[in-house]
Amino acid sequence: MSQPEITIYTKFGCGYCYRAKRLLDSKGVDYTEHDITMGGPKRDEMQERAPNARTVPQIFIGGSHVGGSDELATLEREGKLDAMLKA
């Protein structure tokens, strides 16, 4: 079974971004990281995918917008993250 596509938008020096990536790394999953520190087309892409998002990280698993680091940690605490990573 293959894992869903995971995308995370980050900025340089962001502690929340580091925390989210560390959790994903601990799960042994692959993800695509887009650093939007300097703006650019990936920042625009993030805002298209999550119009109300103004902070990073913004995390997408499969077709679902998870939200940020706190939301990812909540999914883990509630035991829901593993199922999403295997969907």
N, CA, C and O atoms as CSV, one atom per row, in Angstrom:
chain,resi,resn,atom,element,x,y,z
A,1,MET,N,N,0.854,-1.179,0.000
A,1,MET,CA,C,0.000,0.000,0.000
A,1,MET,C,C,0.899,1.240,0.000
A,1,MET,O,O,1.844,1.334,0.783
A,2,SER,N,N,0.595,2.175,-0.876
A,2,SER,CA,C,1.405,3.383,-0.938
A,2,SER,C,C,0.803,4.469,-0.052
A,2,SER,O,O,-0.398,4.490,0.217
A,3,GLN,N,N,1.652,5.343,0.376
A,3,GLN,CA,C,1.196,6.430,1.236
A,3,GLN,C,C,0.639,7.556,0.369
A,3,GLN,O,O,1.024,7.689,-0.793
A,4,PRO,N,N,-0.261,8.368,0.921
A,4,PRO,CA,C,-0.765,9.506,0.169
A,4,PRO,C,C,0.318,10.572,0.019
A,4,PRO,O,O,1.302,10.580,0.759
A,5,GLU,N,N,0.130,11.459,-0.934
A,5,GLU,CA,C,1.080,12.559,-1.112
A,5,GLU,C,C,0.969,13.508,0.080
A,5,GLU,O,O,-0.125,13.905,0.483
A,6,ILE,N,N,2.123,13.858,0.628
A,6,ILE,CA,C,2.169,14.765,1.771
A,6,ILE,C,C,2.989,15.981,1.366
A,6,ILE,O,O,4.113,15.858,0.879
A,7,THR,N,N,2.406,17.160,1.577
A,7,THR,CA,C,3.081,18.411,1.240
A,7,THR,C,C,3.070,19.307,2.465
A,7,THR,O,O,2.060,19.421,3.158
A,8,ILE,N,N,4.212,19.943,2.724
A,8,ILE,CA,C,4.308,20.883,3.840
A,8,ILE,C,C,4.984,22.163,3.349
A,8,ILE,O,O,6.049,22.124,2.733
A,9,TYR,N,N,4.351,23.279,3.630
A,9,TYR,CA,C,4.887,24.595,3.281
A,9,TYR,C,C,5.522,25.160,4.539
A,9,TYR,O,O,4.889,25.197,5.594
A,10,THR,N,N,6.774,25.604,4.436
A,10,THR,CA,C,7.539,26.038,5.601
A,10,THR,C,C,8.244,27.364,5.337
A,10,THR,O,O,8.253,27.873,4.216
A,11,LYS,N,N,8.834,27.910,6.398
A,11,LYS,CA,C,9.719,29.077,6.297
A,11,LYS,C,C,10.972,28.802,7.122
A,11,LYS,O,O,10.938,28.052,8.098
A,12,PHE,N,N,12.063,29.413,6.720
A,12,PHE,CA,C,13.336,29.258,7.411
A,12,PHE,C,C,13.212,29.720,8.865
A,12,PHE,O,O,12.640,30.773,9.148
A,13,GLY,N,N,13.757,28.918,9.776
A,13,GLY,CA,C,13.795,29.283,11.191
A,13,GLY,C,C,12.483,29.118,11.931
A,13,GLY,O,O,12.352,29.603,13.055
A,14,CYS,N,N,11.517,28.455,11.340
A,14,CYS,CA,C,10.201,28.288,11.951
A,14,CYS,C,C,10.199,27.061,12.865
A,14,CYS,O,O,10.334,25.929,12.400
A,15,GLY,N,N,10.043,27.297,14.162
A,15,GLY,CA,C,10.023,26.209,15.126
A,15,GLY,C,C,8.834,25.272,14.945
A,15,GLY,O,O,8.960,24.062,15.131
A,16,TYR,N,N,7.696,25.822,14.588
A,16,TYR,CA,C,6.513,24.989,14.354
A,16,TYR,C,C,6.716,24.100,13.138
A,16,TYR,O,O,6.274,22.951,13.118
A,17,CYS,N,N,7.390,24.638,12.122
A,17,CYS,CA,C,7.696,23.843,10.928
A,17,CYS,C,C,8.612,22.682,11.301
A,17,CYS,O,O,8.398,21.547,10.874
A,18,TYR,N,N,9.621,22.974,12.093
A,18,TYR,CA,C,10.558,21.944,12.543
A,18,TYR,C,C,9.814,20.854,13.310
A,18,TYR,O,O,10.044,19.665,13.092
A,19,ARG,N,N,8.931,21.265,14.199
A,19,ARG,CA,C,8.178,20.303,15.009
A,19,ARG,C,C,7.316,19.395,14.134
A,19,ARG,O,O,7.258,18.185,14.353
A,20,ALA,N,N,6.647,19.987,13.140
A,20,ALA,CA,C,5.787,19.192,12.248
A,20,ALA,C,C,6.627,18.219,11.422
A,20,ALA,O,O,6.249,17.058,11.261
A,21,LYS,N,N,7.761,18.683,10.899
A,21,LYS,CA,C,8.624,17.804,10.101
A,21,LYS,C,C,9.202,16.690,10.960
A,21,LYS,O,O,9.338,15.557,10.498
A,22,ARG,N,N,9.542,17.000,12.200
A,22,ARG,CA,C,10.073,15.984,13.106
A,22,ARG,C,C,9.037,14.889,13.355
A,22,ARG,O,O,9.385,13.709,13.402
A,23,LEU,N,N,7.767,15.269,13.514
A,23,LEU,CA,C,6.712,14.277,13.716
A,23,LEU,C,C,6.542,13.418,12.464
A,23,LEU,O,O,6.424,12.196,12.561
A,24,LEU,N,N,6.529,14.047,11.295
A,24,LEU,CA,C,6.412,13.283,10.050
A,24,LEU,C,C,7.615,12.360,9.869
A,24,LEU,O,O,7.469,11.209,9.459
A,25,ASP,N,N,8.804,12.878,10.180
A,25,ASP,CA,C,10.012,12.046,10.072
A,25,ASP,C,C,9.927,10.837,11.003
A,25,ASP,O,O,10.355,9.741,10.642
A,26,SER,N,N,9.375,11.037,12.195
A,26,SER,CA,C,9.271,9.941,13.159
A,26,SER,C,C,8.328,8.849,12.654
A,26,SER,O,O,8.418,7.697,13.079
A,27,LYS,N,N,7.427,9.217,11.748
A,27,LYS,CA,C,6.496,8.253,11.161
A,27,LYS,C,C,7.107,7.537,9.959
A,27,LYS,O,O,6.531,6.581,9.440
A,28,GLY,N,N,8.288,8.011,9.515
A,28,GLY,CA,C,8.969,7.363,8.400
A,28,GLY,C,C,8.308,7.594,7.055
A,28,GLY,O,O,8.465,6.787,6.138
A,29,VAL,N,N,7.570,8.687,6.926
A,29,VAL,CA,C,6.896,8.980,5.669
A,29,VAL,C,C,7.682,9.987,4.846
A,29,VAL,O,O,8.434,10.803,5.379
A,30,ASP,N,N,7.495,9.912,3.549
A,30,ASP,CA,C,8.102,10.891,2.647
A,30,ASP,C,C,7.149,12.057,2.481
A,30,ASP,O,O,5.931,11.877,2.453
A,31,TYR,N,N,7.705,13.250,2.371
A,31,TYR,CA,C,6.882,14.430,2.125
A,31,TYR,C,C,7.661,15.406,1.258
A,31,TYR,O,O,8.889,15.366,1.181
A,32,THR,N,N,6.915,16.273,0.616
A,32,THR,CA,C,7.506,17.325,-0.195
A,32,THR,C,C,7.429,18.610,0.605
A,32,THR,O,O,6.357,19.012,1.056
A,33,GLU,N,N,8.583,19.252,0.778
A,33,GLU,CA,C,8.634,20.508,1.526
A,33,GLU,C,C,8.848,21.659,0.556
A,33,GLU,O,O,9.714,21.596,-0.317
A,34,HIS,N,N,8.054,22.707,0.714
A,34,HIS,CA,C,8.223,23.924,-0.067
A,34,HIS,C,C,8.544,25.061,0.895
A,34,HIS,O,O,7.713,25.431,1.725
A,35,ASP,N,N,9.746,25.613,0.785
A,35,ASP,CA,C,10.161,26.737,1.616
A,35,ASP,C,C,9.650,28.015,0.961
A,35,ASP,O,O,10.059,28.362,-0.147
A,36,ILE,N,N,8.754,28.710,1.652
A,36,ILE,CA,C,8.173,29.927,1.087
A,36,ILE,C,C,8.685,31.179,1.803
A,36,ILE,O,O,8.008,32.208,1.823
A,37,THR,N,N,9.885,31.088,2.392
A,37,THR,CA,C,10.461,32.211,3.122
A,37,THR,C,C,10.492,33.472,2.268
A,37,THR,O,O,10.165,34.559,2.745
A,38,MET,N,N,10.881,33.327,1.023
A,38,MET,CA,C,11.022,34.484,0.137
A,38,MET,C,C,9.777,34.698,-0.734
A,38,MET,O,O,9.826,35.454,-1.704
A,39,GLY,N,N,8.674,34.043,-0.397
A,39,GLY,CA,C,7.453,34.198,-1.187
A,39,GLY,C,C,7.530,33.365,-2.446
A,39,GLY,O,O,8.004,32.229,-2.423
A,40,GLY,N,N,7.068,33.927,-3.538
A,40,GLY,CA,C,7.157,33.242,-4.813
A,40,GLY,C,C,5.951,32.386,-5.137
A,40,GLY,O,O,4.942,32.418,-4.432
A,41,PRO,N,N,6.066,31.616,-6.218
A,41,PRO,CA,C,4.917,30.847,-6.709
A,41,PRO,C,C,4.424,29.777,-5.732
A,41,PRO,O,O,3.231,29.477,-5.714
A,42,LYS,N,N,5.295,29.205,-4.933
A,42,LYS,CA,C,4.848,28.185,-3.974
A,42,LYS,C,C,4.031,28.815,-2.846
A,42,LYS,O,O,3.120,28.184,-2.310
A,43,ARG,N,N,4.353,30.048,-2.490
A,43,ARG,CA,C,3.529,30.759,-1.494
A,43,ARG,C,C,2.141,30.999,-2.066
A,43,ARG,O,O,1.136,30.808,-1.381
A,44,ASP,N,N,2.090,31.418,-3.327
A,44,ASP,CA,C,0.800,31.614,-3.989
A,44,ASP,C,C,0.026,30.299,-4.060
A,44,ASP,O,O,-1.188,30.267,-3.856
A,45,GLU,N,N,0.749,29.211,-4.354
A,45,GLU,CA,C,0.119,27.894,-4.412
A,45,GLU,C,C,-0.484,27.526,-3.059
A,45,GLU,O,O,-1.608,27.028,-2.991
A,46,MET,N,N,0.268,27.773,-1.975
A,46,MET,CA,C,-0.231,27.476,-0.637
A,46,MET,C,C,-1.509,28.260,-0.365
A,46,MET,O,O,-2.474,27.718,0.173
A,47,GLN,N,N,-1.511,29.527,-0.735
A,47,GLN,CA,C,-2.686,30.348,-0.460
A,47,GLN,C,C,-3.884,29.956,-1.319
A,47,GLN,O,O,-5.029,30.159,-0.918
A,48,GLU,N,N,-3.628,29.401,-2.485
A,48,GLU,CA,C,-4.728,28.872,-3.296
A,48,GLU,C,C,-5.309,27.621,-2.648
A,48,GLU,O,O,-6.524,27.426,-2.629
A,49,ARG,N,N,-4.439,26.787,-2.126
A,49,ARG,CA,C,-4.883,25.529,-1.511
A,49,ARG,C,C,-5.525,25.754,-0.150
A,49,ARG,O,O,-6.421,25.008,0.244
A,50,ALA,N,N,-5.075,26.776,0.573
A,50,ALA,CA,C,-5.594,27.091,1.907
A,50,ALA,C,C,-5.791,28.603,1.996
A,50,ALA,O,O,-4.962,29.301,2.580
A,51,PRO,N,N,-6.876,29.111,1.425
A,51,PRO,CA,C,-7.069,30.562,1.302
A,51,PRO,C,C,-7.006,31.346,2.610
A,51,PRO,O,O,-6.617,32.514,2.599
A,52,ASN,N,N,-7.370,30.751,3.711
A,52,ASN,CA,C,-7.365,31.484,4.985
A,52,ASN,C,C,-6.076,31.302,5.776
A,52,ASN,O,O,-5.951,31.835,6.878
A,53,ALA,N,N,-5.134,30.572,5.242
A,53,ALA,CA,C,-3.878,30.307,5.950
A,53,ALA,C,C,-2.948,31.503,5.843
A,53,ALA,O,O,-2.680,31.999,4.749
A,54,ARG,N,N,-2.467,31.955,6.972
A,54,ARG,CA,C,-1.525,33.079,7.005
A,54,ARG,C,C,-0.228,32.721,7.715
A,54,ARG,O,O,0.694,33.533,7.789
A,55,THR,N,N,-0.162,31.498,8.236
A,55,THR,CA,C,1.023,31.069,8.971
A,55,THR,C,C,1.542,29.763,8.382
A,55,THR,O,O,0.863,29.098,7.600
A,56,VAL,N,N,2.740,29.422,8.770
A,56,VAL,CA,C,3.322,28.140,8.386
A,56,VAL,C,C,3.633,27.371,9.658
A,56,VAL,O,O,3.806,27.972,10.718
A,57,PRO,N,N,3.705,26.072,9.569
A,57,PRO,CA,C,3.555,25.278,8.362
A,57,PRO,C,C,2.087,25.129,7.973
A,57,PRO,O,O,1.184,25.298,8.793
A,58,GLN,N,N,1.879,24.812,6.713
A,58,GLN,CA,C,0.579,24.363,6.228
A,58,GLN,C,C,0.824,22.973,5.664
A,58,GLN,O,O,1.702,22.772,4.826
A,59,ILE,N,N,0.043,22.027,6.132
A,59,ILE,CA,C,0.284,20.616,5.825
A,59,ILE,C,C,-0.922,20.036,5.099
A,59,ILE,O,O,-2.072,20.250,5.483
A,60,PHE,N,N,-0.622,19.297,4.040
A,60,PHE,CA,C,-1.646,18.632,3.248
A,60,PHE,C,C,-1.297,17.148,3.169
A,60,PHE,O,O,-0.169,16.782,2.840
A,61,ILE,N,N,-2.272,16.306,3.473
A,61,ILE,CA,C,-2.091,14.855,3.368
A,61,ILE,C,C,-3.162,14.354,2.405
A,61,ILE,O,O,-4.361,14.459,2.666
A,62,GLY,N,N,-2.697,13.808,1.290
A,62,GLY,CA,C,-3.645,13.428,0.249
A,62,GLY,C,C,-4.371,14.676,-0.208
A,62,GLY,O,O,-3.736,15.695,-0.477
A,63,GLY,N,N,-5.658,14.617,-0.300
A,63,GLY,CA,C,-6.445,15.777,-0.700
A,63,GLY,C,C,-6.914,16.622,0.460
A,63,GLY,O,O,-7.682,17.564,0.266
A,64,SER,N,N,-6.470,16.307,1.665
A,64,SER,CA,C,-6.960,17.000,2.860
A,64,SER,C,C,-5.980,18.042,3.370
A,64,SER,O,O,-4.777,17.795,3.453
A,65,HIS,N,N,-6.506,19.206,3.709
A,65,HIS,CA,C,-5.712,20.242,4.368
A,65,HIS,C,C,-5.775,19.970,5.865
A,65,HIS,O,O,-6.818,20.132,6.500
A,66,VAL,N,N,-4.643,19.554,6.413
A,66,VAL,CA,C,-4.572,19.232,7.839
A,66,VAL,C,C,-4.550,20.502,8.673
A,66,VAL,O,O,-5.181,20.568,9.728
A,67,GLY,N,N,-3.824,21.510,8.204
A,67,GLY,CA,C,-3.638,22.741,8.965
A,67,GLY,C,C,-2.171,22.881,9.308
A,67,GLY,O,O,-1.298,22.603,8.486
A,68,GLY,N,N,-1.907,23.315,10.530
A,68,GLY,CA,C,-0.531,23.548,10.953
A,68,GLY,C,C,-0.001,22.476,11.883
A,68,GLY,O,O,-0.542,21.374,11.973
A,69,SER,N,N,1.070,22.827,12.570
A,69,SER,CA,C,1.748,21.903,13.473
A,69,SER,C,C,0.845,21.446,14.615
A,69,SER,O,O,0.851,20.271,14.983
A,70,ASP,N,N,0.069,22.373,15.175
A,70,ASP,CA,C,-0.812,22.015,16.287
A,70,ASP,C,C,-1.864,21.007,15.847
A,70,ASP,O,O,-2.167,20.061,16.575
A,71,GLU,N,N,-2.423,21.208,14.650
A,71,GLU,CA,C,-3.450,20.292,14.149
A,71,GLU,C,C,-2.853,18.914,13.869
A,71,GLU,O,O,-3.484,17.890,14.131
A,72,LEU,N,N,-1.627,18.897,13.333
A,72,LEU,CA,C,-0.944,17.624,13.084
A,72,LEU,C,C,-0.711,16.886,14.401
A,72,LEU,O,O,-0.938,15.679,14.488
A,73,ALA,N,N,-0.258,17.610,15.422
A,73,ALA,CA,C,-0.015,17.006,16.739
A,73,ALA,C,C,-1.313,16.494,17.355
A,73,ALA,O,O,-1.315,15.457,18.019
A,74,THR,N,N,-2.413,17.210,17.143
A,74,THR,CA,C,-3.711,16.772,17.660
A,74,THR,C,C,-4.134,15.461,17.007
A,74,THR,O,O,-4.622,14.555,17.682
A,75,LEU,N,N,-3.945,15.362,15.683
A,75,LEU,CA,C,-4.261,14.109,14.994
A,75,LEU,C,C,-3.453,12.955,15.579
A,75,LEU,O,O,-3.976,11.854,15.752
A,76,GLU,N,N,-2.190,13.203,15.880
A,76,GLU,CA,C,-1.335,12.167,16.467
A,76,GLU,C,C,-1.846,11.776,17.852
A,76,GLU,O,O,-1.964,10.589,18.158
A,77,ARG,N,N,-2.148,12.768,18.690
A,77,ARG,CA,C,-2.644,12.495,20.050
A,77,ARG,C,C,-3.950,11.710,20.030
A,77,ARG,O,O,-4.179,10.851,20.882
A,78,GLU,N,N,-4.805,12.010,19.051
A,78,GLU,CA,C,-6.108,11.345,18.960
A,78,GLU,C,C,-6.029,10.000,18.250
A,78,GLU,O,O,-7.041,9.316,18.094
A,79,GLY,N,N,-4.828,9.619,17.818
A,79,GLY,CA,C,-4.656,8.333,17.163
A,79,GLY,C,C,-5.169,8.282,15.730
A,79,GLY,O,O,-5.408,7.197,15.201
A,80,LYS,N,N,-5.342,9.437,15.096
A,80,LYS,CA,C,-5.894,9.506,13.741
A,80,LYS,C,C,-4.844,9.676,12.644
A,80,LYS,O,O,-5.123,9.436,11.469
A,81,LEU,N,N,-3.642,10.089,13.029
A,81,LEU,CA,C,-2.629,10.414,12.033
A,81,LEU,C,C,-2.167,9.186,11.244
A,81,LEU,O,O,-2.047,9.243,10.020
A,82,ASP,N,N,-1.911,8.088,11.938
A,82,ASP,CA,C,-1.419,6.889,11.248
A,82,ASP,C,C,-2.368,6.432,10.144
A,82,ASP,O,O,-1.922,6.040,9.066
A,83,ALA,N,N,-3.669,6.481,10.406
A,83,ALA,CA,C,-4.646,6.079,9.396
A,83,ALA,C,C,-4.592,7.020,8.181
A,83,ALA,O,O,-4.711,6.577,7.039
A,84,MET,N,N,-4.414,8.308,8.441
A,84,MET,CA,C,-4.334,9.263,7.325
A,84,MET,C,C,-3.082,9.016,6.487
A,84,MET,O,O,-3.105,9.179,5.267
A,85,LEU,N,N,-2.000,8.626,7.136
A,85,LEU,CA,C,-0.732,8.425,6.433
A,85,LEU,C,C,-0.732,7.139,5.608
A,85,LEU,O,O,0.126,6.953,4.745
A,86,LYS,N,N,-1.681,6.264,5.871
A,86,LYS,CA,C,-1.761,5.006,5.138
A,86,LYS,C,C,-2.935,4.967,4.170
A,86,LYS,O,O,-3.112,3.992,3.440
A,87,ALA,N,N,-3.725,6.011,4.165
A,87,ALA,CA,C,-4.943,6.021,3.321
A,87,ALA,C,C,-4.618,5.919,1.857
A,87,ALA,O,O,-5.522,5.914,1.022
